[in-house]
Amino acid sequence: MPLQGFSWFLCCRQGFSLLGRDYGEKEEEESFELRSKDETTCNGRGPLEVTLSQPARTANGPSSLSEVPEEMRSLIIEKSKMGLEEDPEQVVKGWLYREVRGGWIRQRRHWFVLTHDSLDYYSSQEKNARRLGTLVLTSLCSVIWPDKQTYKETGYWSITVYGRKHCYRLYTKHFNEAVHWACAIQKVIDSKAPVETPTQLLIRDIEENKFNPEVVEQIYQHNPILKYTQSPLYAPLLPFPYGSLDHTYHNGKGYTTLRDEAVKVFNSLQQLEAARDPVPLIQGVLQTCLDLPLLRDEVYCQLVKQTSGTPTPDTAAHLRYWQLLTCMSCTFLPGTAVLKYLRFHLKRVQSLCPDTEMDNYASFISEALEKTRCRECVPSWEEIQVLMSRQEMLCTVHYPGPGSCQLPISSHTTADELVKKMLEQLRLQDSRNIFALFEQSVHRERPIGGSTIIADILTRFENLATREPESDTQWRLCFKLYCFLDTESIPSDSIEYTFLFEQCHEMMVRGQLPVSEEDLQALAALRLQFLIGDFSTHSPCPPLDELFPSHVVEARVILALKNPQPPPATIPAPQALSNGCPQRFPNGLLTGALWSHTAAHKQKVEQDLRLRGRLKEEGAVVMGAIVERWKGLAGRSRQESMAAYLAIARQWPGFGCTLYEVDFYISSTGSFSQKLWLGVAAKSVSLYRQGEAEALESFPYGQICSYGVSDSNIFKITAGDRDLLFETSKLTEIMQLMNAYFSAACQQHGQGDRTETEGGICPTPTVLEVPSDLV
C-alpha cells in the first residue's frame, strides 16, 4: 500500500477507535484485509469502466449494453480519469452478515469484497467461489453508518449501503470493523464522477445549440424523453441519491425517498388532466416542493416535458400543466441550469404558438420569474385560483377605527409595496410619520417586516382559520402608525389625526397610558361622546373593556378581597357524632382525603364566583361614573372629543412611545430582575415602572453605542459605559422599531451614517444582530 493511503487508513482507524471506546467496544482484531492493486478479484474480474451513448450525443463506450451490468444501463457516467486518490485498485474484503428478507428477516454470513467499482459478495473466500451478488457503486450511492441503537437491539453493528436496485444491510460484531467498511465504501463513492441522466445531457445539448433552431428541433424530434407523454414515469428525470435520508425529517407527512417522490409527483401531474377540481392537486405538488426543496428542479423539468410537443395544446386538460407551471413560477425558483432551460422553453413556445393561451401563460411566467423569491407558504386556494387565470387578487387592509379598503396584490407584493399603495389610497404620502402593516387579532398584534410577501401572510391566516374553524380569534391585516416622529403638527381634520386618536385609545385600553384613574374615566367618557354622541338612555353602550383598562378594575377588586374574611362556621368533628353509631371508616379517611379535596374544590369555586361577582359590581360602579361624565359632554362634536382626548393623553411625557414589557436585569449576572416597561420613542429609549408616568431613566440615541440580541431572549443596549440587559419575548419587534427610528433620523437630517439626537450628533450605533425582514 502506498504511504499516503496507509496514513489515511491509520487516521480513519484511530479516529473511530476512539468512538469505539465511547461505545464501550473492546479493541479486537478485525476480520478484513486490504488488497493491493496487483491482486484481482476472486473471479478474475478487473475494474469496470462504462460509458453509455444517447441520441444527439457521441461517446466511446462498450459495443453492446449487454456487456454492462443491469444496474448501470439507465445511467450515463462520465469516465473517471482517476479512481481512489491513493490506489485505484485498493479494496477491502472480509466476512460480514447480510440481512435477508423472506418470510421473516434473517442474517446470512458471506464473504464480501469491495473494489473501486462495486461491492460483491461470495459464497466463500476461496479463489473460485461463486459470486452471489453485486452492488455497483456510483456517486448516487449512499452509506448509513453504524448507530448505537441498532447495536442495543441486535448486538451487531450495522451499516447500510444503498444502490439503484439493491440495498445491502450488513452486520458485524465489531464496531471498528463496521466503521472501516463504511469509511472505505464512502471513499469509493466519493471518488466517482457525478452521474448524469439523459435529460441532463440533452438540456446541456439544447443550451449549447440554442442559437441553432434546426439542431434544437432535431434534438426534440429524436428524444421523446423531452416531450409530452401519457405513459407513467418509472425513474426521475434528474439524478437523486439512492436511499436519501432527506425525507426522514418529514416522516410525519408520509414522504419516502426523493426518487420515489419524484415518480409520485409525475403521477399527480398526469391526474391534473382529468381532475374536476385541480386546486387540491396543485397545492399538494407545491407542498411537496416546499417540504423537499431538492425536488423543485425535477418538477420544473417534468412540467417543461409535459408542455412540450403536446398533441392538443389548447384544450382545458392540457392547459392544467401551464397553470401548475404558473403557480410554481410564483412560488419557487429553479436552479441556474434548469432556469436557463425553462426560459428557453418559454421563448420557444411563444415563437411556435403565438397569440395562443400557451403564449399568454409563457409571457406571464417569464415576468413572474423576474420577481419571485422563495415563499414561506404554499399559495392559498384563492391565490391559486387567480394564478390559474393570470389575475391579481384583492387584499383587504383595515386601519384604525372601522375603516378598511381593498387593494390588488400579486404573489410578489411585499409589505413595503402595500404600505406605499395604502399611503396613496389615503393620501398620506406627505406625512412625517412612518406607517407599517400589522398582523392583528382580538388579543395580539405584531408588525410585519417590510420585505415579507403579503400572499404568505394571507395563506397563514387561511391555514389558521382551517385548523381552528370554531375559534373566535380571526387574524387580519391592519395599516397603522408605526414611528411617531411628529404628533404635534398633524391636521385635526385629517385621517392621520383619527389614526393617532384610535391608536392612543388602544394603548389606554391595554393599560399602556399611565395617567390617573380620574383621567382614565374622562378619556372613556370622551370616547363614548366620539362614538355615540350625546347621552341617551336608548343608546347602546359598548362593553366596559372597550372603554376602560380592565386591569384597573381587577386590581381594585383583588385588593379588596385580600381583607380578612370571617371564618366559616366550625364543622363538627367526626368524634362528636353519636357515640352509639360506630364509625364505618378509619379515622381521618374522609376528613383527611375526600373531605379536604371536596372542601378545597368548593372553596375555589366560591372564590371564583365571589371574584366574578365583585368584578361585575365594581365594573358597574366604574361604568356609572363614566356615564355621569359622559352626560356632562353634551353638545361636543366628534372633532372636539378627539382633541380633548388627545390633550389629556399628551400630558404624559412619554406620549408617542411604544411600550414593551421586559424583565430588566439589575445585575450583570442576571441574578436579580424587575418587571418594567421599555419605551421606544423618536429620540430616546426610556425605562418606566409599570403604571407610572415618570421615566426611571432615559437614554437619548446619541448616547447609545450598540443594541441587539445578546442571548436567546436577552436584548442588550450599550449606553456609554453601561450595559442594559432585558429579557423579553418581543426581541424582533424592538429591534425593528429601533432600526426604523435610527433610519428615519438619518434620512431626516441628511447625515448619511450619522444620527442627530438630544445627545448631539453621533455615529449610528452598532446593531449586534439584525433579525430578518426589517420594517
C-alpha positions in Angstrom: 0.0 0.0 0.0 1.3 3.5 -0.8 2.4 5.5 2.2 -0.3 8.2 1.7 -3.1 5.6 1.5 -1.7 3.8 4.6 -1.7 7.1 6.5 -5.3 7.8 5.6 -6.2 4.3 6.8 -4.4 4.7 10.1 -6.2 8.1 10.7 -9.5 6.6 10.0 -8.8 3.6 12.2 -7.5 5.7 15.1 -10.4 8.2 14.9 -13.1 5.6 15.0 -11.3 3.6 17.6 -12.0 6.5 19.9 -15.6 6.2 19.0 -15.5 2.6 19.7 -14.2 3.2 23.3 -17.0 5.7 23.8 -19.5 3.0 22.9 -17.8 0.5 25.1 -16.5 -1.7 22.3 -13.2 -3.5 23.0 -10.3 -3.4 20.6 -10.4 -6.7 18.7 -8.7 -7.9 15.6 -10.9 -7.2 12.6 -11.8 -9.9 10.1 -11.0 -8.0 7.0 -7.9 -7.3 5.0 -6.6 -4.8 2.4 -5.6 -5.8 -1.1 -3.1 -4.2 -3.4 -3.8 -3.2 -7.0 -1.8 -6.2 -8.2 -4.4 -8.6 -7.0 -7.5 -9.3 -9.0 -11.0 -10.1 -7.7 -12.0 -13.6 -6.8 -13.4 -14.2 -10.2 -10.6 -12.6 -12.1 -12.6 -9.6 -12.9 -10.9 -6.2 -13.2 -12.1 -2.6 -12.8 -15.3 -1.8 -14.6 -15.4 1.3 -16.9 -18.6 2.2 -18.6 -19.7 5.0 -20.9 -23.2 4.9 -22.4 -24.3 6.8 -25.5 -27.6 8.5 -26.1 -29.2 10.2 -29.1 -27.8 13.5 -30.1 -24.5 12.7 -28.2 -21.5 10.7 -29.1 -19.3 8.8 -26.7 -16.8 6.0 -26.7 -18.3 3.0 -24.9 -18.9 -0.7 -25.0 -20.2 -2.2 -28.2 -23.3 -3.6 -26.5 -25.4 -2.8 -23.5 -25.5 -6.5 -22.7 -21.8 -6.1 -21.6 -22.9 -3.6 -18.9 -24.3 -4.7 -15.6 -28.1 -4.1 -15.4 -27.7 -1.5 -12.6 -25.7 0.7 -15.0 -27.9 0.7 -18.0 -30.2 3.6 -17.1 -27.3 5.9 -16.1 -24.8 7.9 -18.0 -21.5 8.1 -16.2 -18.6 10.2 -17.3 -15.5 8.1 -17.4 -13.5 8.9 -14.3 -9.9 9.9 -15.0 -8.8 8.7 -11.6 -10.1 6.3 -9.0 -9.1 6.4 -5.4 -6.5 9.1 -4.7 -4.0 6.7 -3.3 -4.6 3.4 -5.2 -7.3 2.8 -7.8 -7.3 -0.9 -7.1 -7.5 -0.7 -3.3 -10.2 -2.9 -1.8 -11.4 -4.3 1.5 -12.6 -7.9 2.0 -13.9 -9.9 4.9 -16.8 -11.8 6.4 -20.0 -9.9 7.1 -23.6 -10.9 7.9 -26.1 -9.7 5.3 -29.8 -9.2 6.1 -32.1 -11.4 4.0 -35.8 -10.7 3.8 -38.1 -13.6 3.1 -41.0 -14.9 5.2 -39.0 -13.4 8.1 -35.8 -11.4 8.5 -32.7 -13.4 8.9 -29.0 -13.0 8.6 -26.6 -14.9 6.4 -22.8 -14.9 6.5 -21.0 -14.1 3.2 -17.5 -13.2 2.0 -17.6 -9.5 0.9 -15.1 -7.8 -1.4 -15.0 -4.1 -2.1 -13.5 -3.0 -5.4 -13.2 0.6 -6.6 -16.4 -0.1 -8.8 -18.6 -2.4 -6.7 -19.4 -4.3 -3.5 -19.6 -8.0 -4.2 -20.4 -11.0 -2.0 -19.4 -14.6 -2.5 -20.3 -18.0 -1.1 -16.9 -18.4 0.5 -13.4 -16.8 0.5 -12.0 -19.4 -1.9 -10.5 -18.1 -5.1 -13.1 -19.7 -7.4 -16.1 -19.2 -5.1 -19.4 -18.3 -6.7 -20.3 -14.7 -6.8 -23.8 -14.3 -5.3 -24.5 -10.6 -5.9 -23.1 -7.2 -6.9 -23.9 -3.7 -5.9 -22.4 -1.2 -8.4 -21.1 1.9 -6.7 -21.7 5.3 -8.3 -21.8 8.9 -7.0 -25.5 8.4 -6.2 -25.0 5.5 -3.7 -25.1 6.3 0.0 -24.0 4.7 3.2 -25.6 4.8 6.6 -23.0 4.5 9.3 -23.3 2.2 12.4 -25.5 3.5 15.2 -25.7 2.6 18.8 -29.5 1.9 18.8 -29.1 -1.0 16.4 -26.3 -2.4 18.4 -28.5 -2.3 21.6 -31.4 -4.0 19.8 -29.5 -6.7 17.9 -26.0 -7.0 19.4 -24.5 -6.2 16.0 -23.1 -3.0 14.5 -24.9 -2.3 11.2 -24.0 -0.4 8.0 -26.5 0.1 5.1 -25.4 0.6 1.5 -28.0 1.9 -1.0 -27.6 1.2 -4.7 -30.0 1.8 -7.6 -31.7 -1.6 -7.3 -30.3 -3.1 -4.2 -29.8 -2.2 -0.6 -27.3 -4.2 1.5 -27.8 -4.2 5.2 -24.6 -5.6 6.7 -23.8 -6.6 10.2 -20.6 -7.3 12.3 -19.9 -7.7 16.0 -17.0 -5.3 15.9 -17.5 -1.6 15.9 -14.2 -0.7 14.3 -14.8 -3.2 11.6 -18.1 -1.6 10.7 -16.6 1.8 10.7 -13.7 0.7 8.4 -16.2 -0.8 5.9 -18.4 2.3 6.0 -15.3 4.6 5.6 -13.9 2.6 2.7 -17.2 2.3 0.8 -17.9 6.0 1.3 -14.5 6.8 -0.1 -15.2 4.8 -3.3 -18.5 6.6 -3.7 -16.8 10.0 -3.3 -14.2 9.1 -5.9 -16.8 8.5 -8.6 -17.6 11.1 -11.3 -21.1 12.7 -11.0 -23.8 10.7 -12.6 -25.8 12.4 -15.3 -29.2 11.4 -16.6 -30.2 11.5 -20.3 -32.4 14.5 -19.6 -29.5 16.5 -18.1 -27.3 15.8 -21.1 -30.0 16.8 -23.5 -30.6 20.0 -21.6 -26.9 20.7 -22.0 -27.1 20.0 -25.7 -30.1 22.4 -26.0 -28.1 25.1 -24.2 -25.1 24.7 -26.4 -27.3 24.8 -29.6 -29.9 27.4 -28.6 -28.9 29.7 -31.4 -29.3 26.9 -34.0 -33.1 26.2 -34.2 -32.6 23.3 -36.7 -30.4 21.4 -34.3 -32.7 22.1 -31.4 -35.7 20.8 -33.3 -33.7 17.6 -34.2 -32.9 17.1 -30.6 -36.6 17.3 -29.6 -37.7 15.1 -32.6 -35.3 12.3 -31.8 -35.6 12.3 -28.0 -39.2 11.5 -26.8 -38.0 11.9 -23.2 -38.2 15.7 -23.7 -41.8 15.7 -24.9 -45.3 15.1 -23.5 -46.3 11.6 -22.7 -49.3 9.8 -21.4 -47.2 6.9 -20.1 -46.1 6.8 -16.4 -42.5 7.8 -15.4 -40.5 5.0 -13.9 -37.4 7.0 -12.9 -36.7 10.7 -12.2 -35.5 12.9 -15.0 -32.7 14.2 -12.8 -30.3 12.2 -10.5 -31.2 11.7 -6.9 -29.2 9.8 -4.2 -30.3 6.3 -3.6 -31.8 5.9 -0.1 -31.5 9.6 0.5 -32.1 10.5 4.2 -33.6 13.9 3.5 -37.1 12.6 3.7 -36.6 11.4 7.3 -37.2 14.9 8.6 -40.7 14.8 7.2 -41.7 11.2 8.2 -44.8 12.6 9.8 -46.0 13.7 6.3 -45.5 10.2 4.8 -42.6 11.0 2.4 -40.4 8.2 1.2 -37.2 8.6 -0.8 -36.6 11.5 -3.2 -36.6 9.1 -6.2 -40.0 7.7 -5.2 -41.4 11.1 -4.5 -40.3 12.3 -8.0 -42.2 9.5 -9.6 -45.3 10.1 -7.5 -45.3 13.8 -8.4 -45.3 13.0 -12.1 -48.3 10.7 -11.5 -50.1 13.7 -9.7 -49.3 15.9 -12.7 -50.9 13.4 -15.1 -54.0 13.3 -12.9 -54.5 17.1 -13.4 -55.8 16.4 -16.9 -58.9 14.6 -15.7 -59.3 16.3 -12.2 -62.7 18.1 -11.7 -61.0 20.5 -9.2 -57.3 20.9 -9.8 -56.6 23.2 -6.8 -56.0 20.4 -4.2 -53.6 18.6 -6.6 -51.8 21.8 -7.3 -51.5 22.6 -3.6 -50.2 19.0 -3.0 -47.5 19.3 -5.6 -46.4 22.7 -4.3 -46.4 21.5 -0.7 -44.2 18.6 -1.6 -41.8 21.0 -3.3 -41.9 23.3 -0.2 -41.1 20.3 2.1 -38.5 18.7 -0.2 -36.5 21.6 -1.9 -34.4 19.1 -3.9 -37.5 18.1 -5.9 -38.1 21.6 -7.3 -35.8 21.3 -10.3 -37.3 17.8 -11.1 -40.9 19.1 -11.0 -39.9 22.0 -13.3 -38.3 19.5 -15.8 -41.5 17.4 -15.6 -43.7 20.4 -16.4 -41.5 21.5 -19.3 -41.7 18.0 -20.6 -45.5 17.9 -20.4 -45.9 21.3 -22.1 -43.6 20.4 -25.0 -45.0 18.7 -28.1 -48.5 18.4 -26.7 -50.9 16.9 -29.3 -53.8 19.2 -28.4 -52.2 22.1 -26.5 -55.1 24.5 -26.3 -57.5 22.1 -24.5 -58.5 22.8 -20.9 -57.0 19.5 -19.8 -53.5 20.2 -21.2 -53.6 23.8 -20.0 -53.6 22.5 -16.5 -49.9 21.9 -16.8 -49.4 25.5 -17.7 -51.5 26.6 -14.7 -49.4 24.5 -12.4 -46.2 25.9 -14.0 -47.6 29.3 -13.4 -48.1 28.6 -9.7 -44.6 27.0 -9.5 -43.0 30.1 -11.0 -44.7 32.3 -8.4 -43.6 30.1 -5.5 -40.1 28.7 -6.2 -37.2 29.5 -8.5 -35.4 26.5 -10.0 -31.6 26.1 -10.1 -29.5 28.0 -12.6 -29.2 25.2 -15.2 -33.0 24.4 -15.1 -33.9 28.1 -15.0 -32.0 28.6 -18.3 -33.7 25.6 -19.8 -37.1 26.9 -18.6 -36.6 30.4 -20.1 -35.5 28.8 -23.4 -38.7 26.6 -23.3 -40.9 29.6 -22.7 -39.4 31.6 -25.6 -39.6 28.5 -27.9 -43.3 28.1 -27.1 -44.0 31.8 -27.7 -42.3 31.6 -31.1 -44.1 28.3 -32.1 -47.5 29.2 -30.8 -48.1 33.0 -31.0 -51.4 34.5 -29.9 -52.5 31.4 -28.0 -53.2 30.6 -24.4 -49.8 29.0 -24.1 -48.3 32.2 -25.4 -50.1 34.1 -22.7 -49.1 31.7 -19.9 -45.4 31.7 -21.1 -45.4 35.5 -21.1 -46.9 35.6 -17.6 -44.4 33.0 -16.3 -41.4 34.9 -17.8 -42.4 38.1 -15.9 -43.1 36.2 -12.7 -39.6 34.6 -12.7 -38.1 38.1 -12.6 -39.8 38.8 -9.3 -40.1 35.5 -7.5 -38.4 34.8 -4.2 -38.8 31.6 -2.4 -42.1 31.6 -0.5 -42.6 30.6 3.1 -46.1 29.1 2.5 -47.8 27.3 -0.3 -50.2 29.6 -2.1 -53.8 29.7 -0.7 -56.8 28.4 -2.5 -57.8 31.9 -3.5 -54.3 32.7 -4.8 -54.1 29.5 -6.9 -57.5 30.3 -8.4 -56.4 33.8 -9.6 -53.0 32.5 -10.8 -54.7 29.9 -12.9 -56.5 32.8 -14.7 -53.4 35.0 -14.6 -55.2 37.7 -12.4 -54.3 39.6 -9.3 -56.2 39.0 -6.0 -57.8 41.6 -3.8 -56.4 42.1 -0.3 -58.5 43.7 2.5 -56.5 46.1 4.7 -58.0 47.5 7.8 -57.0 50.7 9.5 -57.6 52.3 13.0 -61.3 52.6 13.5 -64.0 50.7 11.5 -62.4 51.6 8.1 -60.9 49.3 5.5 -60.1 49.2 1.8 -59.3 46.6 -0.8 -56.2 46.7 -2.9 -55.0 44.4 -5.7 -51.8 42.4 -5.0 -49.8 39.8 -6.8 -47.9 36.8 -5.5 -44.8 39.0 -5.2 -46.2 42.1 -3.4 -44.3 42.9 -0.3 -45.4 44.7 2.9 -43.4 47.8 1.9 -45.1 47.9 -1.5 -48.6 47.5 0.1 -47.8 50.3 2.6 -47.0 52.6 -0.4 -50.3 51.7 -2.0 -52.1 52.5 1.2 -50.4 55.8 1.6 -51.5 56.8 -1.9 -55.0 55.5 -1.3 -55.4 57.5 1.9 -53.3 60.5 0.7 -50.7 60.2 3.4 -47.6 60.5 1.3 -46.6 63.8 2.9 -46.8 62.6 6.5 -43.7 62.9 8.5 -44.6 59.8 10.5 -43.9 56.2 9.4 -46.6 53.7 8.8 -46.5 49.9 8.7 -48.7 46.8 8.3 -49.6 44.7 11.3 -51.0 41.2 11.8 -53.8 41.8 14.2 -56.3 39.7 16.2 -58.5 40.5 19.2 -55.7 39.9 21.7 -52.5 40.1 19.7 -50.7 42.3 17.3 -47.3 42.2 15.6 -45.7 44.3 12.9 -44.9 42.8 9.5 -41.4 43.1 8.1 -41.2 45.3 5.1 -39.8 42.5 2.8 -42.4 40.0 3.8 -44.6 38.7 1.0 -48.2 39.6 1.7 -49.5 36.4 0.0 -47.7 34.4 2.6 -49.4 36.3 5.4 -52.9 35.7 3.8 -52.1 32.0 3.4 -51.1 31.8 7.1 -54.5 33.4 8.0 -56.3 30.9 5.8 -54.5 27.9 7.3 -55.2 29.2 10.9 -58.9 29.5 10.0 -58.9 26.0 8.5 -57.2 24.4 11.5 -59.3 26.3 14.1 -62.7 26.9 12.4 -64.5 27.4 15.7 -62.0 29.8 17.2 -63.1 33.3 17.9 -59.6 34.6 17.0 -59.6 36.0 13.5 -56.4 37.5 12.1 -56.4 40.4 9.7 -54.1 42.9 8.1 -54.1 46.4 9.7 -52.4 49.6 8.5 -51.2 51.8 11.4 -48.9 54.5 12.6 -45.6 52.8 13.4 -43.0 55.5 14.2 -44.4 58.6 15.9 -41.9 61.2 14.6 -44.3 64.2 14.7 -47.5 64.1 16.7 -48.0 67.9 17.1 -48.4 69.2 13.6 -51.0 66.6 12.4 -54.0 68.5 11.0 -57.1 67.8 13.2 -59.3 67.2 10.1 -57.0 64.6 8.6 -57.4 60.8 8.7 -53.9 60.7 10.3 -55.3 62.6 13.3 -58.0 59.9 13.6 -55.3 57.2 13.4 -53.5 58.9 16.3 -56.7 59.1 18.3 -57.6 55.5 17.7 -54.2 54.1 18.5 -53.9 56.3 21.6 -57.2 54.7 22.8 -55.8 51.2 22.0 -52.9 52.0 24.3 -55.2 53.3 27.0 -57.4 50.2 27.0 -54.3 47.9 27.1 -53.1 49.8 30.2 -50.2 51.5 28.5 -51.2 55.1 29.0 -50.1 55.9 32.6 -52.5 58.6 33.8 -54.7 58.9 36.9 -57.9 56.9 37.3 -59.9 60.2 37.0 -58.2 60.9 33.7 -59.0 57.3 32.5 -62.7 57.8 33.3 -62.6 61.2 31.5 -61.0 59.5 28.4 -63.7 56.8 28.5 -66.4 59.4 28.6 -64.9 61.3 25.6 -64.7 58.0 23.7 -68.4 57.5 24.2 -69.1 61.0 23.1 -67.0 60.4 20.0 -68.7 57.0 19.2 -72.3 57.8 20.1 -72.7 61.5 20.5 -74.9 63.0 23.3 -76.0 60.7 26.1 -79.4 58.9 25.6 -81.0 56.1 27.6 -81.7 54.4 24.3 -78.1 54.5 23.0 -76.3 51.1 23.2 -73.1 51.4 25.1 -70.0 49.3 24.2 -68.7 46.9 27.0 -66.5 48.4 29.7 -63.4 46.6 28.5 -63.6 48.6 25.2 -63.6 51.9 27.1 -61.5 51.4 30.3 -58.4 49.3 31.2 -59.7 46.1 32.8 -56.6 45.6 34.9 -57.5 48.7 36.9 -60.9 47.2 37.9 -59.3 43.8 38.7 -56.5 45.3 40.8 -59.1 47.2 42.9 -61.2 44.0 43.4 -58.2 41.8 44.3 -57.0 44.4 46.8 -60.5 44.4 48.5 -60.6 40.6 48.6 -57.3 40.5 50.4 -59.0 41.8 53.5 -59.5 39.1 56.1 -63.0 37.4 56.0 -64.8 35.9 59.0 -64.1 32.2 59.3 -66.8 29.8 58.3 -68.9 28.0 60.9 -67.0 25.2 62.6 -67.9 21.8 61.3 -68.3 19.2 64.0 -65.5 16.7 64.1 -66.4 13.1 63.4 -65.7 12.2 67.0 -68.6 14.5 68.0 -71.1 12.2 66.3 -73.4 9.9 68.2 -71.4 7.6 70.3 -74.0 4.9 69.7 -73.0 4.7 66.0 -69.7 3.1 65.3 -67.6 4.6 62.5 -67.6 2.6 59.3 -64.2 4.1 58.1 -60.9 4.6 59.8 -60.5 7.9 61.5 -59.2 10.6 59.0 -60.0 8.7 55.8 -62.9 11.0 54.9 -61.6 14.1 56.8 -58.0 13.8 55.6 -58.6 12.9 51.9 -62.1 13.0 50.5 -63.4 15.8 52.6 -60.3 18.0 52.3 -60.3 17.6 48.5 -64.0 18.4 48.2 -63.7 21.4 50.6 -60.7 22.8 48.6 -62.6 22.5 45.4 -65.7 24.0 46.8 -63.7 26.9 48.3 -62.1 27.6 44.9 -65.4 27.6 43.2 -66.8 30.0 45.8 -63.7 32.3 45.4 -64.2 32.4 41.7 -67.9 33.2 42.0 -67.1 35.9 44.6 -64.4 37.4 42.3 -66.7 37.4 39.3 -69.4 39.0 41.4 -67.2 41.7 42.8 -65.8 42.4 39.3 -69.3 42.8 38.0 -70.2 45.1 40.8 -67.0 47.1 40.5 -67.4 47.3 36.8 -70.9 48.7 37.2 -69.7 51.3 39.6 -66.9 52.4 37.2 -69.3 52.4 34.2 -71.7 54.6 36.2 -69.0 57.1 36.9 -68.1 57.2 33.2 -71.7 57.7 32.1 -72.0 60.6 34.6 -69.0 62.2 33.0 -70.5 61.4 29.5 -73.6 63.3 30.4 -71.6 66.4 31.0 -70.1 66.3 27.5 -73.4 67.0 25.7 -73.0 69.2 22.7 -69.4 68.3 21.9 -68.7 67.2 18.3 -66.6 64.2 17.3 -63.7 66.5 16.4 -63.8 68.3 19.7 -64.0 65.0 21.6 -60.9 63.7 19.8 -59.0 66.9 20.5 -59.9 66.8 24.2 -59.0 63.1 24.4 -55.5 63.7 22.9 -55.0 66.8 25.1 -55.3 64.6 28.2 -53.1 61.8 26.7 -50.4 64.3 25.8 -49.9 65.2 29.4 -47.9 62.0 29.7 -44.3 63.0 28.9 -43.8 59.7 27.1 -46.7 60.2 24.7 -45.9 58.7 21.3 -43.5 56.0 22.5 -44.2 52.3 22.2 -44.1 50.3 25.4 -42.8 46.7 25.8 -43.0 44.7 29.0 -39.5 43.5 29.9 -37.6 41.9 32.8 -34.7 44.3 33.5 -31.6 42.6 34.9 -30.3 44.8 37.7 -27.0 42.9 37.9 -24.9 41.8 35.0 -25.0 38.2 36.2 -28.8 38.2 35.8 -29.4 37.1 39.4 -31.9 40.0 40.1 -34.6 41.3 37.8 -37.5 43.7 37.9 -40.6 43.9 35.6 -40.5 47.3 33.8 -41.7 49.0 30.6 -39.2 49.7 27.9 -40.4 52.7 26.0 -39.0 53.2 22.4 -39.6 56.7 21.1 -38.4 59.0 18.3 -35.5 60.4 20.3 -34.7 58.1 23.2 -35.2 54.8 24.9 -36.7 55.0 28.4 -37.4 52.7 31.4 -40.7 53.0 33.3 -42.2 51.3 36.3 -45.5 49.8 35.1 -48.3 52.2 35.6 -46.0 55.2 36.5 -45.9 58.3 34.2 -42.3 59.4 35.1 -39.4 57.6 33.5 -36.9 56.0 35.8 -34.2 56.7 33.2 -33.9 57.8 29.6 -31.2 57.2 27.1 -31.1 59.5 24.1 -30.0 57.8 20.9 -26.9 59.9 20.9 -25.7 58.0 23.9 -26.4 54.5 22.6 -23.3 52.8 21.2 -24.9 49.4 20.3 -28.1 47.4 20.7 -29.3 44.0 19.7 -29.8 40.4 20.7 -27.3 39.3 23.3 -28.7 35.8 24.0 -31.7 33.7 23.4 -34.3 36.1 24.9 -32.0 38.8 26.1 -31.9 42.3 24.5 -28.8 44.3 25.2 -28.4 48.1 24.9 -24.9 49.6 25.5 -25.2 53.3 26.5 -21.8 54.9 27.3 -20.1 52.5 29.7 -23.3 50.8 30.8 -24.8 47.5 29.5 -28.5 47.2 29.9 -30.0 43.7 29.7 -33.6 42.9 29.2 -35.4 39.6 28.9 -38.4 39.9 26.6 -40.4 37.9 24.0 -40.5 41.0 21.7 -36.9 40.9 20.6 -37.5 41.2 16.9 -40.2 43.9 17.3 -37.9 46.1 19.5 -35.1 45.7 17.0 -37.3 46.6 14.1 -38.6 49.7 15.8 -35.2 51.0 16.9 -33.8 50.4 13.4 -36.7 52.3 11.9 -36.2 55.3 14.2 -32.5 55.4 13.5 -33.1 55.1 9.8 -35.7 57.9 9.9 -33.3 60.2 11.9 -30.5 59.7 9.4 -32.8 60.5 6.5 -34.4 63.5 8.2 -31.0 65.2 9.0 -29.2 64.0 5.8 -26.2 62.8 7.8 -25.8 59.6 6.0 -24.4 57.3 8.7 -24.7 59.9 11.5 -27.7 60.5 13.7 -28.7 63.8 15.4 -30.5 63.4 18.7 -30.9 65.3 22.0 -27.5 64.0 23.0 -25.8 65.6 20.0 -24.6 64.0 16.7 -23.1 60.6 17.0 -22.4 57.6 14.7 -25.3 55.2 14.2 -25.0 52.5 16.8 -23.7 49.1 16.0 -26.5 46.5 15.6 -25.5 43.3 17.4 -27.8 41.0 15.5 -30.3 42.2 12.9 -33.3 39.9 12.5 -34.7 39.2 9.1 -37.5 41.2 7.4 -36.8 44.6 9.0 -39.5 47.1 8.6 
